[in-house]
Amino acid sequence: MSGLANKIRAAQDVAVELYEVPEWDVVVELRSMSARQRAAFASNVEISDDGNVNLTGNRVELMWGTVIEACCFDPDSAEKVFTADDIEWLMAEKNASVVDGLANACLAISGMGTDSESDAGKDSSDSATAEDG
């Protein structure tokens, strides 16, 4: 491995921020997805010939579950919050609006949300949290 590759590998580039979920009375630590996790997420997206994103059937559930499982960590223990089994009950039992907000926050910190362009290059101290509105 070249010296430059070693330097790149050692760089700490994972974005981190705290995200409050008042409906659940918790704060989770969000971490940006790795390139491999983001590719797995993107493989669940179907792009039509005209460039539109097509999300059909269980695909949305799979996508939200993938991003939430990859990005949510316990801020105290640094452990992942959710397993694949947890995603099953999360999607079946919890409020869609709350899950959607969490998934969108996960997308944003990974550079894929609606606010990702305005937040690109910012560290977690500059990133908006649920508390900031």
A tleap script that builds the chain and sets N, CA, C and O, in Angstrom:
source leaprc.protein.ff14SB
mol = sequence {
  NMET SER GLY LEU ALA ASN LYS ILE ARG ALA
  ALA GLN ASP VAL ALA VAL GLU LEU TYR GLU
  VAL PRO GLU TRP ASP VAL VAL VAL GLU LEU
  ARG SER MET SER ALA ARG GLN ARG ALA ALA
  PHE ALA SER ASN VAL GLU ILE SER ASP ASP
  GLY ASN VAL ASN LEU THR GLY ASN ARG VAL
  GLU LEU MET TRP GLY THR VAL ILE GLU ALA
  CYS CYS PHE ASP PRO ASP SER ALA GLU LYS
  VAL PHE THR ALA ASP ASP ILE GLU TRP LEU
  MET ALA GLU LYS ASN ALA SER VAL VAL ASP
  GLY LEU ALA ASN ALA CYS LEU ALA ILE SER
  GLY MET GLY THR ASP SER GLU SER ASP ALA
  GLY LYS ASP SER SER ASP SER ALA THR ALA
  GLU ASP CGLY
}
set mol.1.N position { 0.855 -1.175 0.000 }
set mol.1.CA position { 0.000 0.000 0.000 }
set mol.1.C position { 0.900 1.237 0.000 }
set mol.1.O position { 1.885 1.291 0.736 }
set mol.2.N position { 0.566 2.210 -0.813 }
set mol.2.CA position { 1.367 3.427 -0.906 }
set mol.2.C position { 1.201 4.280 0.348 }
set mol.2.O position { 0.266 4.090 1.127 }
set mol.3.N position { 2.116 5.213 0.525 }
set mol.3.CA position { 2.035 6.134 1.657 }
set mol.3.C position { 0.757 6.954 1.632 }
set mol.3.O position { 0.148 7.206 2.671 }
set mol.4.N position { 0.357 7.367 0.440 }
set mol.4.CA position { -0.867 8.154 0.324 }
set mol.4.C position { -2.092 7.311 0.659 }
set mol.4.O position { -3.014 7.786 1.323 }
set mol.5.N position { -2.102 6.063 0.202 }
set mol.5.CA position { -3.214 5.164 0.539 }
set mol.5.C position { -3.287 4.952 2.049 }
set mol.5.O position { -4.377 4.931 2.621 }
set mol.6.N position { -2.130 4.794 2.698 }
set mol.6.CA position { -2.102 4.652 4.153 }
set mol.6.C position { -2.676 5.885 4.843 }
set mol.6.O position { -3.427 5.768 5.811 }
set mol.7.N position { -2.320 7.062 4.344 }
set mol.7.CA position { -2.818 8.309 4.923 }
set mol.7.C position { -4.342 8.394 4.772 }
set mol.7.O position { -5.045 8.782 5.705 }
set mol.8.N position { -4.838 8.028 3.595 }
set mol.8.CA position { -6.286 8.056 3.356 }
set mol.8.C position { -6.988 7.053 4.266 }
set mol.8.O position { -8.029 7.355 4.850 }
set mol.9.N position { -6.413 5.860 4.383 }
set mol.9.CA position { -7.025 4.835 5.228 }
set mol.9.C position { -7.099 5.271 6.686 }
set mol.9.O position { -8.067 4.953 7.376 }
set mol.10.N position { -6.098 5.990 7.160 }
set mol.10.CA position { -6.043 6.426 8.557 }
set mol.10.C position { -6.927 7.637 8.844 }
set mol.10.O position { -7.208 7.928 10.007 }
set mol.11.N position { -7.366 8.341 7.816 }
set mol.11.CA position { -8.176 9.545 8.018 }
set mol.11.C position { -9.519 9.190 8.658 }
set mol.11.O position { -10.180 8.232 8.256 }
set mol.12.N position { -9.906 9.976 9.657 }
set mol.12.CA position { -11.202 9.783 10.326 }
set mol.12.C position { -12.236 10.649 9.601 }
set mol.12.O position { -12.338 11.848 9.860 }
set mol.13.N position { -12.994 10.041 8.701 }
set mol.13.CA position { -13.929 10.801 7.873 }
set mol.13.C position { -15.398 10.458 8.121 }
set mol.13.O position { -16.269 10.909 7.377 }
set mol.14.N position { -15.679 9.677 9.145 }
set mol.14.CA position { -17.066 9.311 9.446 }
set mol.14.C position { -17.747 10.495 10.137 }
set mol.14.O position { -17.278 10.977 11.168 }
set mol.15.N position { -18.850 10.955 9.559 }
set mol.15.CA position { -19.635 12.024 10.171 }
set mol.15.C position { -20.443 11.441 11.321 }
set mol.15.O position { -20.968 10.332 11.219 }
set mol.16.N position { -20.540 12.193 12.418 }
set mol.16.CA position { -21.261 11.743 13.608 }
set mol.16.C position { -22.087 12.895 14.141 }
set mol.16.O position { -21.621 14.033 14.202 }
set mol.17.N position { -23.327 12.589 14.531 }
set mol.17.CA position { -24.157 13.594 15.204 }
set mol.17.C position { -25.174 12.884 16.088 }
set mol.17.O position { -25.495 11.714 15.880 }
set mol.18.N position { -25.666 13.608 17.065 }
set mol.18.CA position { -26.714 13.073 17.930 }
set mol.18.C position { -28.066 13.460 17.353 }
set mol.18.O position { -28.238 14.561 16.831 }
set mol.19.N position { -29.014 12.554 17.449 }
set mol.19.CA position { -30.357 12.773 16.914 }
set mol.19.C position { -31.378 12.408 17.989 }
set mol.19.O position { -31.437 11.264 18.439 }
set mol.20.N position { -32.164 13.368 18.387 }
set mol.20.CA position { -33.174 13.140 19.413 }
set mol.20.C position { -34.465 12.637 18.780 }
set mol.20.O position { -34.935 13.169 17.774 }
set mol.21.N position { -35.028 11.595 19.396 }
set mol.21.CA position { -36.329 11.069 18.989 }
set mol.21.C position { -37.250 11.244 20.203 }
set mol.21.O position { -37.359 10.341 21.032 }
set mol.22.N position { -37.914 12.404 20.308 }
set mol.22.CA position { -38.716 12.682 21.504 }
set mol.22.C position { -39.868 11.701 21.708 }
set mol.22.O position { -40.256 11.432 22.845 }
set mol.23.N position { -40.415 11.170 20.625 }
set mol.23.CA position { -41.522 10.215 20.743 }
set mol.23.C position { -41.093 8.930 21.445 }
set mol.23.O position { -41.924 8.237 22.032 }
set mol.24.N position { -39.819 8.615 21.387 }
set mol.24.CA position { -39.292 7.407 22.019 }
set mol.24.C position { -38.486 7.738 23.276 }
set mol.24.O position { -38.012 6.838 23.969 }
set mol.25.N position { -38.335 9.026 23.566 }
set mol.25.CA position { -37.566 9.503 24.710 }
set mol.25.C position { -36.127 8.981 24.668 }
set mol.25.O position { -35.595 8.515 25.676 }
set mol.26.N position { -35.503 9.067 23.480 }
set mol.26.CA position { -34.123 8.615 23.305 }
set mol.26.C position { -33.342 9.588 22.429 }
set mol.26.O position { -33.907 10.373 21.667 }
set mol.27.N position { -32.031 9.502 22.566 }
set mol.27.CA position { -31.103 10.171 21.658 }
set mol.27.C position { -30.220 9.073 21.083 }
set mol.27.O position { -29.648 8.275 21.825 }
set mol.28.N position { -30.112 9.037 19.766 }
set mol.28.CA position { -29.244 8.058 19.118 }
set mol.28.C position { -28.084 8.796 18.461 }
set mol.28.O position { -28.199 9.958 18.073 }
set mol.29.N position { -26.978 8.098 18.349 }
set mol.29.CA position { -25.829 8.636 17.634 }
set mol.29.C position { -25.923 8.146 16.201 }
set mol.29.O position { -25.984 6.942 15.950 }
set mol.30.N position { -25.934 9.077 15.271 }
set mol.30.CA position { -25.959 8.723 13.852 }
set mol.30.C position { -24.544 8.807 13.308 }
set mol.30.O position { -23.816 9.765 13.568 }
set mol.31.N position { -24.170 7.791 12.552 }
set mol.31.CA position { -22.870 7.776 11.875 }
set mol.31.C position { -23.113 7.578 10.387 }
set mol.31.O position { -24.001 6.827 9.983 }
set mol.32.N position { -22.326 8.250 9.592 }
set mol.32.CA position { -22.474 8.117 8.143 }
set mol.32.C position { -22.141 6.691 7.712 }
set mol.32.O position { -21.320 6.011 8.329 }
set mol.33.N position { -22.793 6.260 6.644 }
set mol.33.CA position { -22.561 4.925 6.105 }
set mol.33.C position { -21.189 4.862 5.437 }
set mol.33.O position { -20.675 5.867 4.945 }
set mol.34.N position { -20.607 3.664 5.428 }
set mol.34.CA position { -19.386 3.434 4.657 }
set mol.34.C position { -19.774 3.363 3.176 }
set mol.34.O position { -20.955 3.294 2.836 }
set mol.35.N position { -18.788 3.380 2.326 }
set mol.35.CA position { -19.060 3.263 0.887 }
set mol.35.C position { -19.782 1.956 0.574 }
set mol.35.O position { -20.682 1.936 -0.265 }
set mol.36.N position { -19.398 0.864 1.240 }
set mol.36.CA position { -20.044 -0.437 1.000 }
set mol.36.C position { -21.501 -0.415 1.482 }
set mol.36.O position { -22.385 -0.925 0.794 }
set mol.37.N position { -21.752 0.165 2.647 }
set mol.37.CA position { -23.127 0.248 3.153 }
set mol.37.C position { -23.987 1.100 2.224 }
set mol.37.O position { -25.135 0.759 1.941 }
set mol.38.N position { -23.428 2.200 1.759 }
set mol.38.CA position { -24.179 3.073 0.846 }
set mol.38.C position { -24.474 2.357 -0.469 }
set mol.38.O position { -25.556 2.525 -1.030 }
set mol.39.N position { -23.532 1.564 -0.967 }
set mol.39.CA position { -23.756 0.799 -2.196 }
set mol.39.C position { -24.861 -0.232 -1.992 }
set mol.39.O position { -25.691 -0.436 -2.878 }
set mol.40.N position { -24.875 -0.884 -0.829 }
set mol.40.CA position { -25.948 -1.852 -0.534 }
set mol.40.C position { -27.290 -1.146 -0.501 }
set mol.40.O position { -28.283 -1.659 -1.015 }
set mol.41.N position { -27.315 0.037 0.109 }
set mol.41.CA position { -28.544 0.828 0.141 }
set mol.41.C position { -28.981 1.180 -1.279 }
set mol.41.O position { -30.144 0.999 -1.641 }
set mol.42.N position { -28.047 1.682 -2.077 }
set mol.42.CA position { -28.369 2.111 -3.440 }
set mol.42.C position { -28.809 0.956 -4.320 }
set mol.42.O position { -29.556 1.162 -5.277 }
set mol.43.N position { -28.363 -0.260 -4.015 }
set mol.43.CA position { -28.761 -1.403 -4.835 }
set mol.43.C position { -30.246 -1.716 -4.698 }
set mol.43.O position { -30.800 -2.470 -5.498 }
set mol.44.N position { -30.886 -1.143 -3.696 }
set mol.44.CA position { -32.320 -1.331 -3.504 }
set mol.44.C position { -33.155 -0.290 -4.250 }
set mol.44.O position { -34.384 -0.315 -4.184 }
set mol.45.N position { -32.495 0.618 -4.952 }
set mol.45.CA position { -33.186 1.679 -5.683 }
set mol.45.C position { -33.235 1.307 -7.157 }
set mol.45.O position { -32.231 0.886 -7.731 }
set mol.46.N position { -34.383 1.461 -7.756 }
set mol.46.CA position { -34.532 1.218 -9.191 }
set mol.46.C position { -34.745 2.556 -9.891 }
set mol.46.O position { -35.656 3.307 -9.545 }
set mol.47.N position { -33.902 2.849 -10.874 }
set mol.47.CA position { -34.001 4.091 -11.633 }
set mol.47.C position { -34.614 3.771 -12.993 }
set mol.47.O position { -34.126 2.899 -13.712 }
set mol.48.N position { -35.684 4.480 -13.340 }
set mol.48.CA position { -36.345 4.251 -14.628 }
set mol.48.C position { -35.537 4.912 -15.743 }
set mol.48.O position { -34.598 5.665 -15.484 }
set mol.49.N position { -35.915 4.621 -16.982 }
set mol.49.CA position { -35.221 5.182 -18.138 }
set mol.49.C position { -35.260 6.705 -18.164 }
set mol.49.O position { -34.355 7.345 -18.697 }
set mol.50.N position { -36.324 7.290 -17.579 }
set mol.50.CA position { -36.433 8.752 -17.568 }
set mol.50.C position { -35.762 9.379 -16.345 }
set mol.50.O position { -35.878 10.586 -16.135 }
set mol.51.N position { -35.056 8.570 -15.525 }
set mol.51.CA position { -34.305 9.090 -14.393 }
set mol.51.C position { -35.062 9.166 -13.089 }
set mol.51.O position { -34.510 9.618 -12.086 }
set mol.52.N position { -36.315 8.735 -13.072 }
set mol.52.CA position { -37.098 8.767 -11.838 }
set mol.52.C position { -36.771 7.557 -10.970 }
set mol.52.O position { -36.450 6.480 -11.473 }
set mol.53.N position { -36.860 7.757 -9.659 }
set mol.53.CA position { -36.649 6.669 -8.714 }
set mol.53.C position { -37.970 5.930 -8.536 }
set mol.53.O position { -38.997 6.542 -8.242 }
set mol.54.N position { -37.938 4.622 -8.713 }
set mol.54.CA position { -39.131 3.794 -8.537 }
set mol.54.C position { -38.974 2.965 -7.274 }
set mol.54.O position { -38.042 2.170 -7.153 }
set mol.55.N position { -39.880 3.153 -6.346 }
set mol.55.CA position { -39.878 2.393 -5.100 }
set mol.55.C position { -41.194 1.644 -5.016 }
set mol.55.O position { -42.247 2.248 -4.810 }
set mol.56.N position { -41.137 0.349 -5.173 }
set mol.56.CA position { -42.354 -0.447 -5.179 }
set mol.56.C position { -42.297 -1.539 -4.136 }
set mol.56.O position { -41.221 -1.975 -3.727 }
set mol.57.N position { -43.456 -1.973 -3.715 }
set mol.57.CA position { -43.558 -3.102 -2.807 }
set mol.57.C position { -42.772 -2.903 -1.536 }
set mol.57.O position { -42.845 -1.846 -0.909 }
set mol.58.N position { -42.026 -3.907 -1.156 }
set mol.58.CA position { -41.269 -3.925 0.095 }
set mol.58.C position { -39.945 -3.178 -0.022 }
set mol.58.O position { -39.190 -3.119 0.949 }
set mol.59.N position { -39.649 -2.615 -1.172 }
set mol.59.CA position { -38.366 -1.965 -1.407 }
set mol.59.C position { -38.130 -0.794 -0.457 }
set mol.59.O position { -37.017 -0.635 0.045 }
set mol.60.N position { -39.139 0.022 -0.201 }
set mol.60.CA position { -38.981 1.157 0.710 }
set mol.60.C position { -38.647 0.655 2.108 }
set mol.60.O position { -37.752 1.188 2.763 }
set mol.61.N position { -39.363 -0.369 2.566 }
set mol.61.CA position { -39.099 -0.932 3.887 }
set mol.61.C position { -37.672 -1.459 3.969 }
set mol.61.O position { -36.996 -1.250 4.976 }
set mol.62.N position { -37.213 -2.122 2.948 }
set mol.62.CA position { -35.851 -2.648 2.917 }
set mol.62.C position { -34.838 -1.516 2.958 }
set mol.62.O position { -33.834 -1.602 3.666 }
set mol.63.N position { -35.097 -0.459 2.204 }
set mol.63.CA position { -34.184 0.680 2.165 }
set mol.63.C position { -34.118 1.384 3.510 }
set mol.63.O position { -33.029 1.649 4.018 }
set mol.64.N position { -35.271 1.690 4.090 }
set mol.64.CA position { -35.291 2.378 5.392 }
set mol.64.C position { -34.604 1.509 6.439 }
set mol.64.O position { -33.807 2.006 7.235 }
set mol.65.N position { -34.909 0.217 6.441 }
set mol.65.CA position { -34.282 -0.692 7.395 }
set mol.65.C position { -32.780 -0.742 7.237 }
set mol.65.O position { -32.050 -0.744 8.228 }
set mol.66.N position { -32.306 -0.783 6.001 }
set mol.66.CA position { -30.870 -0.832 5.723 }
set mol.66.C position { -30.166 0.395 6.268 }
set mol.66.O position { -29.131 0.280 6.925 }
set mol.67.N position { -30.714 1.561 6.004 }
set mol.67.CA position { -30.052 2.799 6.422 }
set mol.67.C position { -30.142 2.981 7.935 }
set mol.67.O position { -29.174 3.432 8.548 }
set mol.68.N position { -31.263 2.649 8.551 }
set mol.68.CA position { -31.401 2.789 9.997 }
set mol.68.C position { -30.475 1.811 10.721 }
set mol.68.O position { -29.809 2.183 11.687 }
set mol.69.N position { -30.434 0.582 10.261 }
set mol.69.CA position { -29.553 -0.411 10.886 }
set mol.69.C position { -28.086 0.000 10.772 }
set mol.69.O position { -27.317 -0.190 11.714 }
set mol.70.N position { -27.697 0.552 9.642 }
set mol.70.CA position { -26.299 0.922 9.408 }
set mol.70.C position { -25.859 2.151 10.201 }
set mol.70.O position { -24.698 2.236 10.601 }
set mol.71.N position { -26.755 3.096 10.434 }
set mol.71.CA position { -26.349 4.408 10.944 }
set mol.71.C position { -26.607 4.661 12.426 }
set mol.71.O position { -26.020 5.589 12.983 }
set mol.72.N position { -27.454 3.882 13.085 }
set mol.72.CA position { -27.871 4.196 14.456 }
set mol.72.C position { -27.026 3.463 15.493 }
set mol.72.O position { -26.910 2.237 15.473 }
set mol.73.N position { -26.436 4.247 16.404 }
set mol.73.CA position { -25.588 3.710 17.463 }
set mol.73.C position { -26.013 4.285 18.807 }
set mol.73.O position { -26.548 5.391 18.883 }
set mol.74.N position { -25.768 3.522 19.860 }
set mol.74.CA position { -26.014 3.977 21.225 }
set mol.74.C position { -24.889 4.948 21.592 }
set mol.74.O position { -23.720 4.562 21.560 }
set mol.75.N position { -25.215 6.202 21.940 }
set mol.75.CA position { -24.158 7.165 22.245 }
set mol.75.C position { -23.366 6.820 23.503 }
set mol.75.O position { -22.250 7.311 23.674 }
set mol.76.N position { -23.912 5.992 24.381 }
set mol.76.CA position { -23.208 5.616 25.612 }
set mol.76.C position { -22.300 4.411 25.422 }
set mol.76.O position { -21.166 4.408 25.902 }
set mol.77.N position { -22.783 3.389 24.729 }
set mol.77.CA position { -22.016 2.151 24.592 }
set mol.77.C position { -21.303 2.022 23.249 }
set mol.77.O position { -20.426 1.171 23.100 }
set mol.78.N position { -21.657 2.839 22.283 }
set mol.78.CA position { -21.129 2.793 20.913 }
set mol.78.C position { -21.571 1.541 20.159 }
set mol.78.O position { -21.052 1.265 19.077 }
set mol.79.N position { -22.522 0.776 20.708 }
set mol.79.CA position { -23.044 -0.409 20.028 }
set mol.79.C position { -24.121 0.002 19.029 }
set mol.79.O position { -24.793 1.022 19.188 }
set mol.80.N position { -24.264 -0.830 17.989 }
set mol.80.CA position { -25.373 -0.605 17.053 }
set mol.80.C position { -26.681 -0.726 17.818 }
set mol.80.O position { -26.818 -1.583 18.690 }
set mol.81.N position { -27.635 0.126 17.494 }
set mol.81.CA position { -28.924 0.100 18.170 }
set mol.81.C position { -29.782 -1.052 17.654 }
set mol.81.O position { -30.421 -1.752 18.440 }
set mol.82.N position { -29.799 -1.248 16.353 }
set mol.82.CA position { -30.720 -2.196 15.737 }
set mol.82.C position { -30.001 -3.327 15.008 }
set mol.82.O position { -28.950 -3.130 14.399 }
set mol.83.N position { -30.592 -4.503 15.086 }
set mol.83.CA position { -30.188 -5.647 14.277 }
set mol.83.C position { -31.247 -5.810 13.178 }
set mol.83.O position { -32.251 -5.097 13.162 }
set mol.84.N position { -31.014 -6.736 12.284 }
set mol.84.CA position { -32.008 -7.015 11.239 }
set mol.84.C position { -33.332 -7.453 11.863 }
set mol.84.O position { -34.399 -7.092 11.366 }
set mol.85.N position { -33.272 -8.231 12.950 }
set mol.85.CA position { -34.502 -8.655 13.633 }
set mol.85.C position { -35.248 -7.466 14.226 }
set mol.85.O position { -36.479 -7.434 14.202 }
set mol.86.N position { -34.515 -6.483 14.761 }
set mol.86.CA position { -35.149 -5.292 15.326 }
set mol.86.C position { -35.856 -4.470 14.245 }
set mol.86.O position { -36.906 -3.876 14.489 }
set mol.87.N position { -35.272 -4.445 13.064 }
set mol.87.CA position { -35.879 -3.670 11.972 }
set mol.87.C position { -37.265 -4.223 11.653 }
set mol.87.O position { -38.165 -3.465 11.289 }
set mol.88.N position { -37.443 -5.525 11.785 }
set mol.88.CA position { -38.740 -6.146 11.526 }
set mol.88.C position { -39.827 -5.539 12.411 }
set mol.88.O position { -40.867 -5.117 11.904 }
set mol.89.N position { -39.601 -5.488 13.732 }
set mol.89.CA position { -40.628 -4.915 14.619 }
set mol.89.C position { -40.686 -3.397 14.501 }
set mol.89.O position { -41.758 -2.808 14.643 }
set mol.90.N position { -39.553 -2.759 14.244 }
set mol.90.CA position { -39.542 -1.307 14.086 }
set mol.90.C position { -40.484 -0.896 12.952 }
set mol.90.O position { -41.295 0.018 13.098 }
set mol.91.N position { -40.355 -1.591 11.823 }
set mol.91.CA position { -41.181 -1.255 10.660 }
set mol.91.C position { -42.641 -1.646 10.862 }
set mol.91.O position { -43.536 -0.989 10.330 }
set mol.92.N position { -42.889 -2.700 11.619 }
set mol.92.CA position { -44.256 -3.189 11.810 }
set mol.92.C position { -45.009 -2.445 12.910 }
set mol.92.O position { -46.231 -2.317 12.839 }
set mol.93.N position { -44.303 -1.956 13.919 }
set mol.93.CA position { -44.973 -1.448 15.113 }
set mol.93.C position { -44.862 0.053 15.360 }
set mol.93.O position { -45.717 0.621 16.039 }
set mol.94.N position { -43.844 0.703 14.832 }
set mol.94.CA position { -43.594 2.095 15.202 }
set mol.94.C position { -44.212 3.068 14.199 }
set mol.94.O position { -44.459 2.727 13.042 }
set mol.95.N position { -44.451 4.281 14.676 }
set mol.95.CA position { -45.073 5.352 13.908 }
set mol.95.C position { -44.269 5.638 12.640 }
set mol.95.O position { -43.065 5.887 12.699 }
set mol.96.N position { -44.939 5.601 11.514 }
set mol.96.CA position { -44.279 5.789 10.214 }
set mol.96.C position { -43.571 7.134 10.122 }
set mol.96.O position { -42.485 7.221 9.548 }
set mol.97.N position { -44.164 8.173 10.674 }
set mol.97.CA position { -43.567 9.498 10.608 }
set mol.97.C position { -42.264 9.563 11.397 }
set mol.97.O position { -41.307 10.203 10.962 }
set mol.98.N position { -42.222 8.912 12.541 }
set mol.98.CA position { -41.016 8.897 13.366 }
set mol.98.C position { -39.920 8.095 12.673 }
set mol.98.O position { -38.772 8.534 12.619 }
set mol.99.N position { -40.261 6.933 12.148 }
set mol.99.CA position { -39.293 6.094 11.437 }
set mol.99.C position { -38.787 6.830 10.197 }
set mol.99.O position { -37.595 6.784 9.894 }
set mol.100.N position { -39.669 7.498 9.489 }
set mol.100.CA position { -39.291 8.263 8.303 }
set mol.100.C position { -38.307 9.369 8.666 }
set mol.100.O position { -37.316 9.575 7.966 }
set mol.101.N position { -38.579 10.084 9.761 }
set mol.101.CA position { -37.669 11.143 10.199 }
set mol.101.C position { -36.288 10.603 10.529 }
set mol.101.O position { -35.279 11.210 10.170 }
set mol.102.N position { -36.238 9.461 11.214 }
set mol.102.CA position { -34.967 8.839 11.557 }
set mol.102.C position { -34.223 8.404 10.293 }
set mol.102.O position { -33.025 8.648 10.156 }
set mol.103.N position { -34.933 7.765 9.382 }
set mol.103.CA position { -34.308 7.314 8.134 }
set mol.103.C position { -33.770 8.498 7.335 }
set mol.103.O position { -32.671 8.423 6.786 }
set mol.104.N position { -34.527 9.579 7.266 }
set mol.104.CA position { -34.066 10.753 6.528 }
set mol.104.C position { -32.854 11.398 7.186 }
set mol.104.O position { -31.980 11.915 6.489 }
set mol.105.N position { -32.783 11.380 8.522 }
set mol.105.CA position { -31.602 11.892 9.215 }
set mol.105.C position { -30.389 11.020 8.908 }
set mol.105.O position { -29.279 11.524 8.732 }
set mol.106.N position { -30.608 9.714 8.844 }
set mol.106.CA position { -29.527 8.785 8.484 }
set mol.106.C position { -29.046 9.043 7.054 }
set mol.106.O position { -27.845 9.027 6.786 }
set mol.107.N position { -29.979 9.278 6.151 }
set mol.107.CA position { -29.606 9.589 4.773 }
set mol.107.C position { -28.819 10.888 4.700 }
set mol.107.O position { -27.818 10.973 3.989 }
set mol.108.N position { -29.268 11.894 5.430 }
set mol.108.CA position { -28.611 13.201 5.390 }
set mol.108.C position { -27.169 13.116 5.877 }
set mol.108.O position { -26.272 13.689 5.259 }
set mol.109.N position { -26.939 12.405 6.982 }
set mol.109.CA position { -25.568 12.317 7.496 }
set mol.109.C position { -24.670 11.509 6.555 }
set mol.109.O position { -23.446 11.633 6.589 }
set mol.110.N position { -25.293 10.683 5.718 }
set mol.110.CA position { -24.545 9.892 4.739 }
set mol.110.C position { -24.447 10.580 3.388 }
set mol.110.O position { -23.987 9.983 2.414 }
set mol.111.N position { -24.879 11.839 3.327 }
set mol.111.CA position { -24.756 12.612 2.096 }
set mol.111.C position { -25.824 12.341 1.070 }
set mol.111.O position { -25.642 12.648 -0.109 }
set mol.112.N position { -26.953 11.763 1.498 }
set mol.112.CA position { -27.993 11.414 0.529 }
set mol.112.C position { -29.345 12.039 0.838 }
set mol.112.O position { -30.296 11.815 0.088 }
set mol.113.N position { -29.467 12.799 1.892 }
set mol.113.CA position { -30.756 13.381 2.251 }
set mol.113.C position { -31.010 14.670 1.505 }
set mol.113.O position { -30.162 15.138 0.745 }
set mol.114.N position { -32.175 15.241 1.725 }
set mol.114.CA position { -32.542 16.484 1.050 }
set mol.114.C position { -31.666 17.641 1.480 }
set mol.114.O position { -31.491 18.591 0.717 }
set mol.115.N position { -31.097 17.587 2.708 }
set mol.115.CA position { -30.220 18.647 3.192 }
set mol.115.C position { -28.752 18.336 2.983 }
set mol.115.O position { -27.896 19.099 3.431 }
set mol.116.N position { -28.436 17.238 2.314 }
set mol.116.CA position { -27.042 16.794 2.231 }
set mol.116.C position { -26.164 17.783 1.483 }
set mol.116.O position { -24.998 17.943 1.843 }
set mol.117.N position { -26.675 18.454 0.458 }
set mol.117.CA position { -25.847 19.395 -0.286 }
set mol.117.C position { -25.444 20.563 0.585 }
set mol.117.O position { -24.295 21.003 0.528 }
set mol.118.N position { -26.371 21.086 1.400 }
set mol.118.CA position { -26.042 22.219 2.248 }
set mol.118.C position { -25.170 21.816 3.412 }
set mol.118.O position { -24.468 22.666 3.960 }
set mol.119.N position { -25.182 20.533 3.826 }
set mol.119.CA position { -24.388 20.062 4.948 }
set mol.119.C position { -23.070 19.429 4.523 }
set mol.119.O position { -22.260 19.074 5.379 }
set mol.120.N position { -22.839 19.281 3.236 }
set mol.120.CA position { -21.628 18.612 2.759 }
set mol.120.C position { -20.394 19.328 3.283 }
set mol.120.O position { -20.286 20.551 3.194 }
set mol.121.N position { -19.472 18.559 3.825 }
set mol.121.CA position { -18.229 19.111 4.320 }
set mol.121.C position { -18.285 19.636 5.732 }
set mol.121.O position { -17.249 20.030 6.267 }
set mol.122.N position { -19.435 19.661 6.360 }
set mol.122.CA position { -19.551 20.143 7.728 }
set mol.122.C position { -19.275 19.001 8.688 }
set mol.122.O position { -19.623 17.852 8.419 }
set mol.123.N position { -18.641 19.329 9.818 }
set mol.123.CA position { -18.475 18.301 10.835 }
set mol.123.C position { -19.717 18.264 11.705 }
set mol.123.O position { -20.623 19.080 11.536 }
set mol.124.N position { -19.764 17.316 12.639 }
set mol.124.CA position { -20.979 17.119 13.411 }
set mol.124.C position { -21.314 18.319 14.282 }
set mol.124.O position { -22.476 18.487 14.653 }
set mol.125.N position { -20.343 19.160 14.623 }
set mol.125.CA position { -20.651 20.309 15.457 }
set mol.125.C position { -21.455 21.354 14.704 }
set mol.125.O position { -22.132 22.175 15.324 }
set mol.126.N position { -21.395 21.338 13.384 }
set mol.126.CA position { -22.165 22.270 12.570 }
set mol.126.C position { -23.441 21.674 12.043 }
set mol.126.O position { -24.268 22.395 11.485 }
set mol.127.N position { -23.633 20.356 12.204 }
set mol.127.CA position { -24.785 19.687 11.633 }
set mol.127.C position { -26.020 19.923 12.477 }
set mol.127.O position { -25.939 20.011 13.702 }
set mol.128.N position { -27.166 20.026 11.816 }
set mol.128.CA position { -28.429 20.204 12.519 }
set mol.128.C position { -28.830 18.905 13.183 }
set mol.128.O position { -28.592 17.824 12.644 }
set mol.129.N position { -29.435 19.008 14.346 }
set mol.129.CA position { -30.009 17.855 15.013 }
set mol.129.C position { -31.498 18.077 15.138 }
set mol.129.O position { -31.996 19.160 14.831 }
set mol.130.N position { -32.205 17.071 15.580 }
set mol.130.CA position { -33.646 17.195 15.754 }
set mol.130.C position { -33.957 18.322 16.717 }
set mol.130.O position { -34.988 18.980 16.573 }
set mol.131.N position { -33.090 18.568 17.705 }
set mol.131.CA position { -33.315 19.638 18.662 }
set mol.131.C position { -33.223 21.000 17.999 }
set mol.131.O position { -33.898 21.943 18.410 }
set mol.132.N position { -32.367 21.105 16.947 }
set mol.132.CA position { -32.179 22.375 16.273 }
set mol.132.C position { -33.331 22.729 15.357 }
set mol.132.O position { -33.521 23.893 15.002 }
set mol.133.N position { -34.109 21.708 14.969 }
set mol.133.CA position { -35.252 21.931 14.108 }
set mol.133.C position { -34.859 21.831 12.731 }
set mol.133.O position { -35.691 21.991 11.838 }
savepdb mol mol.pdb
quit
